Amino acid sequence: MIKVRNAFLYLVVLSASAIALLAGCGGTTEEAKVELVSLAPSDTTIAAGKKFMPRVHIDPPCRQKDPLYWQSSNEAVAVVFPTGEVLAMSDGEATISATAADGPKGELHLTVGYDVPASGIQVSPEVLRINVNKQAMFQAKVVPSVYDGEIKWSSADEKIASFANPKEGLITAHKAGETEITARINSYSSKAKVIVYNGPEEGKSSGK
């Protein structure tokens, strides 16, 4: 009798779970309707010719994979594909929208321009070890990645190591010692340490 009762309870629980799954997020027999569609970031700037994919949030979560109707308010500035991927075409502004079949719509404001402002910079490697008379290349990661403005490189002691071209990260070691280099864009900067030594061993670097 106990086994029969347990089996009956198991079937009841299983049936209830199946109904909840079919019913939607609320566990009712009515289909859950889309109440909210939101896009992130709500305001963004990218360079012409670049692509990006907005993040989509649909409420209730059980409708997250529902198809959306994507639209651009200005296709001369940016076009949006059925997948939601946005392609920036030319300078200007546009509103990208995603609309659910139930009606709710999410929007984001997009600015497209070749002169995208930088908001941060990080130099790598953080520490460079290099032999006298050798050259090495520093890299700079700029935020946002679409920034294509000018980076200015400088050395605190050009007698130890210097940049032949301040617009490039190629550094030349002159004599043994240590110095600090700086990469700067607008009001943002990032520094790294350069250790120059004499010896047959080639320079090594560390850090990001």
C-alpha positions as CSV (number, residue, x, y, z in Angstrom):
1,M,0.0,0.0,0.0
2,I,2.9,2.4,0.8
3,K,4.5,1.7,-2.5
4,V,1.3,2.4,-4.4
5,R,0.7,5.6,-2.4
6,N,4.3,6.8,-3.1
7,A,3.9,6.1,-6.8
8,F,0.6,8.0,-6.8
9,L,2.2,11.0,-5.2
10,Y,5.1,10.9,-7.6
11,L,2.7,11.0,-10.6
12,V,0.8,13.9,-9.0
13,V,4.0,15.9,-8.5
14,L,5.2,15.1,-12.0
15,S,1.9,16.1,-13.6
16,A,1.9,19.4,-11.7
17,S,5.4,20.1,-12.8
18,A,4.5,19.5,-16.4
19,I,1.5,21.8,-16.2
20,A,3.6,24.5,-14.7
21,L,6.2,24.2,-17.5
22,L,3.5,24.3,-20.2
23,A,1.7,27.2,-18.5
24,G,4.7,29.6,-18.4
25,C,6.6,31.4,-15.6
26,G,3.6,31.9,-13.4
27,G,2.6,28.2,-13.2
28,T,-1.0,29.0,-14.3
29,T,-2.9,27.6,-17.3
30,E,-2.8,31.0,-19.0
31,E,0.1,31.8,-21.2
32,A,2.5,34.3,-19.7
33,K,2.6,37.5,-21.8
34,V,5.6,39.6,-22.3
35,E,5.4,42.6,-19.9
36,L,8.8,44.2,-20.5
37,V,11.6,44.4,-23.1
38,S,14.7,46.3,-22.3
39,L,18.0,46.9,-24.2
40,A,21.4,47.5,-22.8
41,P,23.4,49.7,-22.9
42,S,20.6,52.3,-23.1
43,D,23.0,54.8,-24.6
44,T,26.1,54.0,-26.5
45,T,28.6,55.4,-28.9
46,I,30.5,53.5,-31.6
47,A,32.6,54.3,-34.7
48,A,31.2,54.0,-38.2
49,G,31.8,50.6,-39.7
50,K,31.7,48.8,-36.4
51,K,29.1,46.3,-35.2
52,F,27.7,45.5,-31.8
53,M,25.0,43.3,-30.2
54,P,22.7,44.8,-27.6
55,R,21.9,42.8,-24.5
56,V,18.2,42.0,-24.3
57,H,16.1,41.4,-21.2
58,I,12.5,40.1,-21.5
59,D,10.2,39.8,-18.5
60,P,8.9,37.3,-17.6
61,P,12.1,35.2,-18.1
62,C,10.3,32.3,-19.7
63,R,9.8,34.5,-22.8
64,Q,13.4,35.4,-23.1
65,K,13.8,33.5,-26.4
66,D,10.8,35.0,-28.0
67,P,11.4,36.5,-31.5
68,L,11.6,40.3,-31.6
69,Y,11.0,42.8,-34.3
70,W,14.1,45.0,-34.7
71,Q,14.1,48.5,-36.2
72,S,16.3,51.5,-36.7
73,S,14.9,55.0,-36.7
74,N,17.6,56.1,-39.1
75,E,19.1,53.5,-41.4
76,A,21.5,56.0,-42.9
77,V,23.2,56.1,-39.5
78,A,22.8,52.4,-38.4
79,V,21.0,49.3,-39.6
80,V,19.9,46.5,-37.5
81,F,19.6,42.8,-38.6
82,P,16.8,40.4,-37.6
83,T,19.2,38.9,-35.0
84,G,19.5,42.2,-33.3
85,E,23.1,42.9,-34.4
86,V,23.6,46.6,-35.2
87,L,25.9,47.9,-37.9
88,A,27.0,51.6,-37.7
89,M,26.9,53.2,-41.1
90,S,27.8,56.9,-40.8
91,D,28.0,59.8,-38.4
92,G,24.7,60.7,-36.6
93,E,22.2,59.4,-34.1
94,A,19.6,56.7,-34.3
95,T,17.2,54.8,-32.0
96,I,17.3,51.0,-32.1
97,S,14.1,49.3,-31.0
98,A,13.1,45.7,-30.3
99,T,9.3,45.0,-30.1
100,A,7.7,41.8,-28.8
101,A,4.7,40.2,-30.5
102,D,2.7,41.1,-27.3
103,G,3.5,44.8,-27.8
104,P,6.2,45.8,-25.2
105,K,9.1,47.6,-26.8
106,G,12.7,48.3,-25.7
107,E,14.9,51.1,-27.1
108,L,18.5,52.3,-27.0
109,H,20.0,55.5,-28.2
110,L,23.0,55.1,-30.5
111,T,25.5,57.8,-31.6
112,V,27.8,56.9,-34.5
113,G,30.9,58.9,-35.1
114,Y,34.5,58.6,-36.2
115,D,35.6,60.7,-33.2
116,V,34.7,58.3,-30.4
117,P,35.8,59.6,-27.0
118,A,38.2,57.5,-25.0
119,S,37.3,56.5,-21.4
120,G,40.4,54.6,-20.4
121,I,43.8,53.1,-21.4
122,Q,45.9,50.2,-20.2
123,V,49.5,49.5,-21.3
124,S,51.1,46.1,-21.6
125,P,53.5,44.7,-20.6
126,E,53.5,46.3,-17.2
127,V,57.2,45.6,-16.8
128,L,59.6,45.4,-19.7
129,R,63.1,44.0,-19.4
130,I,65.3,44.8,-22.4
131,N,68.9,44.7,-23.4
132,V,70.9,47.8,-24.4
133,N,70.5,48.7,-28.1
134,K,67.4,46.5,-28.4
135,Q,63.9,47.5,-29.3
136,A,60.5,46.4,-28.0
137,M,56.9,47.2,-28.7
138,F,54.4,48.4,-26.1
139,Q,50.7,47.8,-26.6
140,A,47.9,50.0,-25.4
141,K,44.3,48.7,-24.8
142,V,41.9,51.6,-25.1
143,V,38.3,51.8,-23.9
144,P,36.1,51.8,-25.9
145,S,37.9,49.5,-28.3
146,V,36.5,51.4,-31.3
147,Y,38.5,54.5,-30.3
148,D,40.9,55.3,-33.1
149,G,42.4,58.6,-31.9
150,E,46.0,59.4,-31.2
151,I,48.0,57.9,-28.3
152,K,51.0,59.8,-27.1
153,W,54.0,57.8,-25.7
154,S,56.7,59.3,-23.5
155,S,59.7,58.2,-21.4
156,A,60.6,59.7,-18.0
157,D,64.3,59.2,-18.8
158,E,65.1,59.3,-22.5
159,K,68.8,58.6,-21.9
160,I,67.8,55.1,-20.7
161,A,65.1,54.4,-23.2
162,S,63.1,56.5,-25.6
163,F,60.4,56.4,-28.3
164,A,61.6,57.5,-31.7
165,N,58.0,58.3,-32.7
166,P,55.8,59.5,-29.8
167,K,52.7,58.3,-31.7
168,E,54.0,54.7,-31.6
169,G,54.8,52.2,-28.8
170,L,58.2,51.2,-30.2
171,I,60.8,51.8,-27.6
172,T,64.6,51.7,-27.9
173,A,67.0,50.9,-25.0
174,H,70.1,53.1,-24.8
175,K,71.9,52.4,-21.5
176,A,71.4,50.3,-18.3
177,G,69.0,51.6,-15.8
178,E,65.3,51.9,-15.1
179,T,62.7,54.3,-16.3
180,E,58.9,54.7,-16.5
181,I,57.0,55.2,-19.7
182,T,53.5,56.7,-20.1
183,A,50.8,56.2,-22.8
184,R,48.3,59.1,-22.8
185,I,45.0,59.8,-24.5
186,N,43.2,63.0,-23.5
187,S,43.1,63.1,-19.7
188,Y,43.7,59.3,-19.3
189,S,47.1,57.7,-19.0
190,S,48.7,54.3,-18.1
191,K,52.3,53.7,-17.0
192,A,54.8,50.8,-17.3
193,K,58.3,50.1,-16.0
194,V,61.3,49.6,-18.3
195,I,64.4,47.8,-17.0
196,V,67.4,48.1,-19.3
197,Y,70.5,45.9,-18.7
198,N,73.8,44.9,-20.4
199,G,74.2,41.2,-21.2
200,P,73.8,38.6,-23.9
201,E,70.4,37.6,-22.7
202,E,67.5,39.1,-24.7
203,G,64.9,41.2,-22.9
204,K,61.9,39.7,-21.2
205,S,58.7,41.2,-20.3
206,S,56.1,40.5,-17.6
207,G,52.6,41.7,-16.8
208,K,49.4,41.9,-18.9
